[in-house]
C-alpha cells in the first residue's frame, strides 16, 4: 500500500477531487495548509502598510491506495492539478505498512 500526499493550489481542489472520483478513488483526507517553496510568497498592502506574505494558502490531499494503482493516481493528480505556473505544488509518496479499519478490524488493502 502507498500513501500519496499532494499539496495543491486551493482553487484546483474540486477539479482534482472529481478526477480522483472519476478513477474510483473516493476516500481522501483534505486539509487546508500554508507554506511556500520556490514561490517564496508575495508583498501585499494593507491600510497603507506593505508586508510580506510568505506562507501561502494550499490544500493537502492524503490518500492511501493499493501499490498497483500508484502510477494511475499520480498521473491523475498531476494532470488535474497542473496550471503550468510556479506554485502548482508537490506530490509525495510513502510506503504504508498496514491499515486497520476500526469498525470491524479489517486489515491491509481490505481496510482501504
N, C-alpha and C positions, 0 to 999 in steps of 0.2 A: 504494500500500500504506500501511497505517496501523499504528502500534504503539500498543497500548492497555495502560496500566498502571493496575491497580486496587489500592488499598490498602483492605483489608477487615478485619473482626474475625476472629480465628483460628477461632472456633467455626463460622463460616459457610463455611469453605473447602470442605468436602465438598459442601454444597448448591450452591455456585457452580460447582464443578468438574463436578458431574453436570448442571447446567443448560447449561453450555457444551458438554459432550459431547453432550447432547441436541439441540443445534442444529448439530452437526457440527464443532465446534471442539475438536480433540483435542491440538493442540500448544500447550503453555504452559510457562512457567518460573515456579516458585513459590519465593519466598524468605521467610524469617522476618525481619522488620524491627522496629524500635522507633521510636516517635515520638509526637507529640501535635499536636493542632490546638486547636480551641476547648475540647476536653475537659480540657486542662491537667493531667491526672493526678489523683492522689488521695493521701491520707495512709494509712499503714499503721503498725501497731505490731509491733515485733519485739523480743522479750526485754525488754519494758517501755519500749523507746525508740520514740518516734514519729518517722517520717521521711516525706519527700515522695517519691512515685514519680511522676516527671514524664515519663518515656519509657515509654509503654505498648506491650505486645507487639501487633503487627499482622502481617498477611500481605500480601505484594505479589505479584500475578499479572501476568505480562507475556505478551502475545500479539501476534503480527504477523498481520494479516489483509488480504484484498483490501478496498480502499476501499468497494466496493459493499456490503459486509456490516457496515459500521460501526454504523449505526443499530440493526440487529438485535442485534449483540453488546452494545452499550451498554444497550439495553433489558433484555436477559437478565441482565447484570451487576447493574443497579440492582434489578430485581425479586427476584433471588435473594440479594443481599447485604443488603437493607434490613431493619432491625428497627424503624425509626421513632424510634430513640433517638440521642442525641448519641454520636459516635464511630463511626458506621457506615462512614465512610471517604470516599475520593475516587476519581475516575476521571480520568486524564489521557490525552490523545490526541496523538500525534506523527506527522508525515509520515516515511515511510521511503523513502529514495532508491533503495535496491537491497537485494537479499538474494541470497546465494550459498550454495548447498549445497556443502559442502566435498567430500563423497564423489564427486560426479560433475560439478561445476562448473555445475549448473543455476542460472539467474539469474531474478530477478524473482518473479512470483507462482508460477511453477513450483517455486521453491525452498522456498516455504512450504507 
